[in-house]
Each structure stands twice: as structure tokens, then as C-alpha cells.
């Protein structure tokens, strides 16, 4: 059986529903991973009062709309992030089917097409979770960046990328950020320009897309970060680090003041251990979400982007 043997409308519907369901699970990942909680047990609970959430109150997007953004158990507000992440899950699942799976040769077996979809969707899910975690906590979880790199290397041939190209891309991705933006930048400016999580994320991009994906992720991510920062600065008049980062630092400082040697060491080693300096040049922004946006853009439109680049800058050669 091939993908051409099933109705397109059925596959599209399946992709959207499947994406919405996994988008709902992503909310669990985004909430629990930074708090070192299991993403498996216990089941979904209200973040305000801890009451288990019933199945009919856990329907992606629809439950949030019916409940008008408030928990049934205690009426605590439910962040709009929850339906947003669910919608992103459905949209990315649909996009992967439309852009990647539906353009596979018609003779592609259903099993291979399903595997291509699952691998690319797993990448998209991991990237979305990492983006929201980094935006709130300014760190990128190793299980996502390192796990995603391993998956990219293991499935390279599935995307028509050779293992050597995938390995070389991963190496370029890591050292291309680690050396200039972490080691050298820190020596020149006294602080790292990017974090280790960013280096691991560009390593992931290289494992999936080869070195061209790394170049695109860094430059497109930087461009989008510049635009995003400018918009925030124009609207708010300043750029502030996430509140959770400030709270974590204050807790560590309090422990260090009480003589906790481990807390003092963390503050010393962590780039976020000191409050950012005054001025736009000292402002901190989580760069991961912009790198991740670039990775998703390359996943869904990398071929088109490279073709346009050749047309615009190389005259079609």
C-alpha cells in the first residue's frame, strides 16, 4: 500500500488531529521539564490546585474555549499558551504532511511515508517545546538538543542526507557557535555571546540539514532575533530577562548568602548568575526560539530557500 491509496482528505484530517493531541502533550513537557518533574506520571493536573484534569476538560483547544480560559476545579486562569501550543502542534503536523509527505514519490510505501512523517514531526515537537522552555527559563534541555541530534544522525539517509554530511554538519554546528560566540566572545567582552544550549541546538540543525542548515539557522535566527528585540524595545522601552530567571537567581543568591557552597558555585559558573547590566547592549534575550524558528523554516522550506538563493545571488547556477 502506498500513500496514494488513501484519500488525501483522510490523511490531512488525521495529521491535524494527531498534531493537536501531541500539542496537548507538549504543554506537559513545557511545564514539567524545567521543574524536573516526570512527564509521564502523574496525569494532567491543574497547575493551581493540583486537581486531576478529567478527559473531557483536556480536549485540545476546544476545552479551553468551553471553559473560557479558566480551570473548572478552582477557576484559576489557564494561560493562552496552552491552546497556542496545541494549535502549533496541529499546524506543524499538517504542514509536514502537505510539504514533505505529500510530495514524496507516489510509489512510496505507506510505511516509509509514515516513518518520514513521524521523524520530522518528532523534530518539530521537540523544537517547539525547547522554544517555549527557553523563552521562559533561558535554557535548552539536553534531552531535546542532544536527543534531537542523535535522531538526526540516525535518520540521515531517510532525508537523503549522507551520514558523513550529517556528522560534518553536526560538528560545524557545534564548533561554529562554541568557538567564536562562547570562547572568543567571552574573552573579548567578559561574557558569552551565546550559550552552550545554543551550540547544541545548532549541532542538531547540522545533524538534520547538513552545514547549509547551520548557516541558515545562525543567520536567519540572528536576523529574526534582531527584529524581535527591536520590536520589544520599541514597545516596552527596555528588554528584560524572563521573570523565572530572575527568581531563580534570587533564590540561589539567598542560599549562597546563607553559606550554601553549591549555590555559590552555580552562581559563579552560570552565565545567568549575575543580573544583566544597564543598556540595550547588555540586555539578555533567549536566542533559542529564533534559532528554532529558523530550523522549522528550513525543515519546511529549505529546498525553496536554497533555490531562491541561487536565483537571486548566483544567477541560477
GUGU-278739 format. One record per atom (N, C-alpha, C, O): residue in one letter; y, x, z. Coordinates in steps of 0.05 Angstrom, whole numbers, plus 5000, padded with zeros to 4 digits. Atoms other than C-alpha are relative to their C-alpha. Example, Ala and Ser with C-alpha at 12.3 -4.5 7.8 and 13.67 -1.06 7.14 Angstrom:
<atoms>
A497650185000/A491052465156/A502450185000/A502450395013/S497649844999/S497952735143/S502249855014/S504449955018/
</atoms>
This chain:
<atoms>
X497650175000/X500050005000/X502550185000/X502650375015/X497549855001/X506950254982/X502349835010/X502049595016/X497750154990/X513950055006/X500849794980/X502249594988/X499350205020/X514749674941/X498349755002/X499049554989/X501850234998/X509149194961/X501049805021/X500049585022/X498950184980/X513248885018/X502849914991/X504350064979/X497450115008/X519348435008/X502350175013/X502150245037/X497849844989/X525948815017/X501349865023/X502149995042/X498750144978/X528848265060/X498550025026/X499750045048/X501749974976/X523048325108/X500450275013/X500750305037/X499649734990/X523849075114/X502850045012/X503150175033/X497349984990/X531349015124/X500249865027/X501449975046/X500050144975/X530448495178/X498650155022/X499550175045/X501649844981/X525148905212/X501550245010/X501550305034/X498449764992/X529649515212/X502249935019/X502750075038/X497850084983/X535449145243/X499049925028/X500150015048/X501050094974/X531348815298/X498950245015/X499450265039/X501149764987/X527649465313/X502250175011/X502050285033/X497749834991/X534249835317/X501449885023/X502350035041/X498750124977/X537349325364/X498450035025/X499550085046/X501749974976/X531449365411/X500150285011/X500450325035/X499849734991/X531650115414/X502850075009/X503250255025/X497349964990/X539150095421/X500349915029/X501750035044/X500150094973/X537949695484/X498850215019/X499850265041/X501349794984/X533350245510/X501950245003/X501950375023/X498249774998/X538650765494/X502049975023/X502850165035/X498250044977/X543150445546/X498850095026/X500250205043/X501549904976/X537850605598/X500250315000/X500750435021/X499949715002/X537651325573/X502850115008/X503150305023/X497349914996/X545251395574/X500849985029/X502250155040/X499450044972/X545751125645/X498450195018/X499550305037/X501849874981/X539751465677/X499850314997/X499650455017/X500449725004/X539152155646/X502150175015/X501350365029/X498149834985/X545752435675/X499649985030/X500650155045/X500450044972/X543652165743/X497250095009/X496450045032/X502749904994/X536752495740/X498149795009/X496449835027/X501750224994/X533251825742/X497949974978/X498450044955/X502150055020/X526751635706/X501049794981/X502149594989/X499250205020/X527951265641/X497749804996/X498049624979/X502450175002/X521150925649/X499849805023/X499549565018/X500250164976/X521050665720/X502450045018/X503450275020/X500850285002/X523550215749/X501149884974/X502550014959/X499050145023/X525049695696/X503049965002/X504350055021/X497150045001/X532149495677/X501049855024/X499849655032/X498950124976/X536349335737/X503149994998/X504350144982/X497150024999/X543449125750/X501250255012/X500350345033/X498849754990/X547749745759/X501749965024/X502250155039/X498250064977/X552049395811/X498449935026/X499050045047/X501550094976/X546949065858/X497150075000/X495750035021/X502749925001/X540249325835/X497949794995/X495549844996/X501950225006/X537148645819/X498750044973/X500050104953/X501449975026/X531748685765/X501249814979/X501749584986/X498950175022/X534248415698/X497749864987/X495849994977/X502250165013/X529947855670/X500150034970/X502250104958/X500249965029/X527547885598/X502149844985/X503149944965/X498150165016/X532047315575/X502950095004/X504650004989/X497449894997/X538047685601/X500250284989/X502250424993/X500149735011/X536048315565/X499750004970/X498750194958/X500150025029/X536448075493/X502450154988/X504750104996/X497849845010/X540648575453/X502349834990/X501949644975/X497450125009/X547948355442/X500249715009/X502249645021/X499950294994/X546247615450/X500349945030/X501949775037/X499850054971/X545247645525/X502850075011/X503849925028/X497349924991/X551848005535/X502149784992/X503949725008/X498150215009/X555447465495/X499649745016/X501549625024/X500650254985/X551946885531/X501150035029/X502249845040/X499149964972/X553547195599/X503050075002/X504150105023/X497249945002/X560647335576/X500750275014/X502850295028/X499449744990/X560148055596/X499850045030/X500950225042/X500349984971/X558247925669/X497049965008/X495649804996/X502750024991/X551648015706/X499449735012/X501149625026/X500750264989/X548047365723/X499750015031/X500449825045/X500749984971/X545947625792/X502450025018/X502549885039/X497849954982/X552547855821/X502749974987/X504850025000/X497550055015/X557747705768/X501650264995/X504050254988/X498649755006/X559548445762/X500450034970/X498749954955/X499549975029/X562648625695/X498050194987/X497250404999/X501849835015/X557948925643/X501650144979/X503050014963/X498349855019/X561149475602/X499449924971/X497149884964/X500350055029/X562349325528/X498450214986/X497550184964/X501649795011/X558749975517/X497249914994/X495950004974/X502850095003/X552049615524/X499649864973/X497849944958/X500450125027/X552749145463/X500850194978/X499650184956/X499249815021/X556349705425/X497750194993/X497150244969/X502349835005/X550350175433/X497849854986/X496549964968/X502150165013/X545549625414/X500749954971/X499049964953/X499150045028/X549649475351/X499750254984/X498950254961/X500349745014/X549750215334/X497050054993/X496450154972/X502849975005/X542150225341/X499149844975/X497749954958/X500750175023/X541449645292/X501250104975/X499950104954/X498649915024/X546549915244/X498850264989/X498550294965/X501249755009/X543550615241/X497249964989/X496550094969/X502750065010/X536550345233/X500249884972/X498749964954/X499650125026/X538949915175/X500950204979/X499950214957/X498949805019/X542850495144/X497850204992/X497750284969/X502149815006/X536850965148/X498049874980/X497150014962/X501750145019/X532550445113/X501349994972/X500050054952/X498650045025/X537750305059/X500550264985/X500050284961/X499149765012/X540051015046/X497650194994/X497650334974/X502249795002/X533651425057/X497449874991/X496249964971/X502750115006/X527350995057/X499949854974/X498149894958/X500150165025/X529150515001/X500450174975/X499850074953/X499649825023/X530851104956/X497750194996/X497850364978/X502449855004/X524051424964/X498749914974/X499149684966/X501450095024/X519751414901/X498349755005/X497249725027/X501450264996/X516550724891/X497150045006/X495849875017/X502949944996/X509651054894/X499550105029/X497250145036/X500449904973/X510951294966/X498449815017/X498949575017/X501750174984/X505651035012/X501649885024/X503550005033/X498750134977/X507650555068/X500050185025/X501950195040/X500249824977/X505151055119/X502050225000/X503350285020/X498149775002/X509351635093/X502949895003/X504650025016/X497350124998/X515551185086/X500649935029/X502849985038/X499650064972/X514550945157/X500550245017/X502150245035/X499749754985/X513951655182/X502850124995/X504150215014/X497249905006/X520451865146/X502049845016/X503949955028/X498250174985/X523951265177/X500050065029/X502150105042/X500249954971/X521351395247/X501250265009/X502550285029/X499049744993/X523152125247/X503150004998/X504450105017/X497150015003/X530252015221/X501349815021/X503449875031/X498950194980/X531251425268/X499950125028/X501750085044/X500249874974/X528851835327/X502450205003/X503550225024/X497749825000/X534152355309/X502649855006/X504249935023/X497650164997/X539551825304/X500249905029/X502449905041/X499950104973/X537651525371/X500750225020/X502450185038/X499449784982/X537752195406/X502950094998/X504250155018/X497349925004/X544452365376/X502049805012/X504049885025/X498250214988/X547651705397/X500050025030/X502150015043/X500249974971/X545051785468/X501650255009/X503150245029/X498649754992/X547652505471/X503049974997/X504550085014/X497150035004/X554452295444/X501349855023/X503449935033/X498950154977/X555551775499/X499850155026/X501650135043/X500249844976/X552952235553/X502150225001/X503350265022/X498049795001/X557452795531/X502849895003/X504550025016/X497350124998/X563452335525/X500749945029/X503049955037/X499550084972/X562652125598/X499650235019/X501050245039/X500749794980/X559752745631/X500550294989/X500250485004/X499549755012/X561453315583/X497750195003/X498050435010/X502349835002/X554453575578/X498049874981/X497849634980/X502050095019/X548953525526/X497250065011/X496650305014/X502649954987/X541953435555/X498150164982/X497850124958/X501949835014/X536853965535/X497749854988/X496949924966/X502250145012/X531253465524/X500849884972/X499149854955/X499250105026/X535453185467/X500650224980/X499650214957/X499349785019/X538253825436/X497750174994/X497150234970/X502349835005/X532154255445/X497649854989/X496249944971/X502150175011/X527253685433/X500649934972/X498749934955/X499350075028/X531053485371/X499750244981/X498950204958/X500449765016/X530954205346/X497050034994/X496250094971/X502949975004/X523354235356/X499049794980/X497349864963/X500950215018/X522453575320/X500950064971/X499550014952/X499049935026/X526853815263/X498350224987/X497850214963/X501749785010/X522754455255/X497249894992/X496149974971/X502750115005/X516154065258/X499949824976/X497749804964/X500150205022/X518153555205/X501650104976/X502449934959/X498449905021/X521954015158/X499049924972/X500549834955/X501150065027/X517253915099/X500149704993/X500149634970/X499850285005/X517753165107/X502749934986/X502849734972/X497450045012/X525053225086/X500450174975/X502650174963/X499849835023/X523653715030/X501450265007/X502450404989/X498849754991/X526454295072/X497750195008/X496050115024/X502049814993/X522154915077/X500250095029/X502450085041/X499949914972/X520255175146/X501850245003/X503350265023/X498349764998/X523755835132/X502949925000/X504550035015/X497350105002/X530055465113/X500849865026/X503149895036/X499550144975/X529555035175/X500450195023/X502250165039/X499749804979/X528455635221/X502650164997/X504050205017/X497649855005/X534056025189/X502549835007/X504449935019/X497850174993/X538655425196/X500449975030/X502749975039/X499850024970/X537055355270/X501250255012/X502850245030/X498949754990/X538556095281/X502950024994/X504550095011/X497250005008/X545056045243/X501649815017/X503849875026/X498650204984/X546855415281/X500650095028/X502850055038/X499649914972/X545855725350/X501950245001/X504050235015/X498449754998/X548756425339/X502749974987/X504650114995/X497550055013/X554256165294/X502149875018/X504549895013/X498250124980/X557155795354/X500150185025/X502250235036/X500149854975/X554756215412/X501650265000/X503150315019/X498649745001/X557556885389/X503049984998/X504450095015/X497150005002/X564556715365/X501449815020/X503549885030/X498650204984/X566156095406/X499450005030/X500849885046/X500749984972/X562756255472/X500450295010/X501950335030/X499949724991/X562057015479/X502850124994/X504250205013/X497549865007/X568057285440/X502549845009/X504449965019/X497750164993/X572756705453/X500650025030/X502950035039/X499649984971/X571556755528/X501250275007/X502850285026/X498949744994/X573157495527/X503050014993/X504650155006/X497249995009/X579657375489/X501849815016/X504149875023/X498450214988/X582056735524/X499449955029/X500849815043/X500850044972/X578456765591/X498449755005/X497649705027/X501750244998/X574656115577/X498649954973/X499750034952/X501550055024/X569455895527/X501349794983/X502449594994/X498950205018/X571855515466/X498149774996/X499049554990/X502050215002/X565355125463/X497950055021/X497850275033/X502049974979/X559555015510/X497250064988/X496850044964/X502749945009/X552255215506/X498749764988/X497049784970/X501150245011/X550554495494/X500849964971/X499249864954/X499050025028/X554754515430/X498450204982/X497750134960/X501649815016/X550955145407/X497249894995/X496149934973/X502650115003/X544354795419/X500149764980/X498149714966/X499750235018/X546954185381/X500250104971/X499049984953/X499849895027/X548854605320/X497350134992/X496650144968/X502749905006/X541954935326/X498349764990/X496749804971/X501450245009/X539054225320/X500849934971/X499149874955/X499150065027/X543354105258/X498850194980/X498050104958/X501249805019/X540754745226/X497149954996/X496149984974/X502950055002/X533554565241/X499549764982/X497549764967/X500450245016/X534453895207/X501050034971/X499749934952/X498650015026/X539154045149/X500350284988/X501550304966/X499649735010/X538954805140/X502950095005/X504549945018/X497449894993/X545155245143/X502349834988/X504549825001/X497750175010/X549454775098/X500749785020/X503049715023/X499550204980/X548554245152/X501650115024/X503249965035/X498649874978/X551054735205/X503050024992/X504749955008/X497249975009/X557354895164/X501449735000/X503749715009/X498750265001/X558754165152/X500549895028/X502749795033/X499750104973/X557553975225/X502450135015/X503949995028/X497949854986/X562254515251/X502849934989/X504649875004/X497350055012/X567954405202/X500849705001/X503149645007/X499450294999/X567453645197/X500449915029/X502249755035/X499750074972/X566553595272/X502750105011/X504049955026/X497449904991/X572654035285/X502349844989/X504249785003/X497950175012/X576853635236/X500349735014/X502549645020/X500050274988/X574852975267/X500950025030/X502249845040/X499149964972/X575953255338/X503050045001/X504349945019/X497149965001/X582953475318/X501449734996/X503449685010/X498850265005/X584552785291/X499849835025/X501749705033/X500450164977/X581552445351/X501850085023/X502949915037/X498349904978/X585252885401/X502949934995/X504449865013/X497250065007/X591852775364/X500649715005/X502749645016/X499650284995/X590952025367/X500249945030/X501949795039/X500050044971/X589252035442/X502750105012/X503949975029/X497649884989/X595252485456/X502549834992/X504349795009/X497750175008/X600052045416/X500049735015/X502149635021/X500250254987/X597551415450/X500550035030/X502049875042/X499949974971/X596951675522/X502050205009/X502850205032/X498249794992/X601652265521/X498750235014/X500150425022/X501549794988/X596252705550/X497049964994/X496149754986/X502950015003/X588852875545/X498750075026/X499150305036/X501249964974/X584852805608/X497050044997/X495749924979/X502949975000/X577753035622/X498749745011/X500149605026/X501350254990/X572652475637/X500149995031/X499950195044/X499750044971/X573352185707/X497550105015/X497750215037/X502449924986/X566052325724/X499950315003/X498850415023/X499949704998/X567153075710/X501850085024/X501150265039/X498249944977/X573053085759/X498749935026/X498950095045/X501350084975/X569052715812/X497850195008/X497550275031/X502249814995/X563053175805/X501250275010/X500150395029/X498849754991/X567653785812/X501049985029/X500750165045/X498950044973/X571053495874/X497750005021/X498150105043/X502250004982/X564253375906/X498950285005/X498350355028/X500949724998/X562054085892/X502050175016/X501250335032/X497949854985/X568654355919/X499849945030/X500250125046/X500250084972/X567753965983/X497650135013/X497750235035/X502449874989/X560654235992/X500450305003/X499650425022/X499549714998/X562954945977/X501850075023/X501550275036/X498149964978/X568554876028/X498549995027/X499350115047/X501650024976/X563154696079/X498050235003/X496450245022/X501749774999/X559455336063/X497549994984/X495750154987/X502450035017/X554355096012/X500250214978/X501850194960/X499949785019/X552855735973/X499249914972/X500350014952/X500950095026/X549255365917/X502349864985/X502749914961/X497850145012/X555254915904/X502150204991/X503350174970/X498049795007/X559855525905/X499250154974/X500950224958/X501049865024/X555455875853/X500249834975/X500949934954/X499850185023/X555355265808/X502949994991/X503550004967/X497250015007/X562955225810/X500950264986/X502650264969/X499349745012/X563355965793/X499050034972/X500450144954/X501349965026/X558655935734/X500649784980/X500649834956/X499650235018/X560255245706/X502850024988/X504850045003/X497450005012/X565955245655/X501849765010/X504249785008/X498550234990/X567954565685/X500650035030/X501649845042/X499649964972/X568254865755/X502950025009/X503549985032/X497249994994/X575754945751/X501449774985/X500649714962/X498550215014/X580754395734/X501450124976/X502350354977/X498649905024/X583854465665/X502950065006/X504249925023/X497249934996/X590754795661/X501849794987/X500949614973/X498150185011/X597054435642/X500550064971/X500250294962/X499349965028/X599054335570/X497749924981/X495449924989/X502050095020/X595554105507/X498050214993/X495750164988/X501849785006/X592654795494/X497850045020/X495750165014/X502049974979/X588854765559/X498349755004/X496449755020/X501550264997/X586254055551/X497150034992/X496450204975/X502950005006/X578753935551/X499249734987/X500049524997/X501250235012/X575253455505/X497150054995/X496350274989/X502849965007/X567853335496/X499750024970/X500449834955/X500249955028/X566453635428/X497449884988/X497249834964/X502650105009/X559253375424/X500249754983/X498949744962/X500050245016/X560952675399/X501050044972/X500149904953/X498949945027/X564852965340/X498050154983/X497750104959/X502249865014/X559253445322/X497849804992/X496749824970/X502150205005/X554352865328/X500849814977/X499149744960/X499150175022/X558552425283/X499750144973/X498850024954/X500449845024/X558452985231/X497150014992/X496450004969/X502949995006/X550853045237/X499149744988/X497549744969/X500950265010/X549952295226/X501249964972/X499849854955/X498950025027/X554652325166/X498450164980/X497950084958/X501649835018/X550552895137/X497349884996/X496249894974/X502650135003/X544052525151/X500149784979/X498349764962/X499950235018/X546351915113/X501450054973/X500949904954/X498449965025/X550952215060/X500150294993/X501950374977/X499949715005/X549352965058/X499850064970/X501450224960/X500349955029/X547052954985/X502449924985/X503350074968/X497650095014/X553052554962/X502450195006/X503950264989/X497849834992/X557853005002/X499850274985/X501850384976/X500449745014/X554853644971/X500649974970/X501850154958/X499550055029/X555253334901/X503049984996/X504150104976/X497150025002/X562653154912/X501350275003/X503350334990/X498849734995/X564053854938/X499750164974/X501650304966/X500449855025/X561054154875/X501949904978/X503050064963/X498250115020/X565253684832/X502850085005/X504350164986/X497249954994/X571753794868/X500850305000/X502950374990/X499349724996/X571454544882/X498650194981/X499650424977/X501549825017/X566354834835/X499849914971/X498550034955/X500050105027/X567554424773/X497349904990/X496849914966/X502650115008/X560554124774/X497850204998/X495550134992/X502149795002/X556854794775/X498450015026/X496550175028/
</atoms>
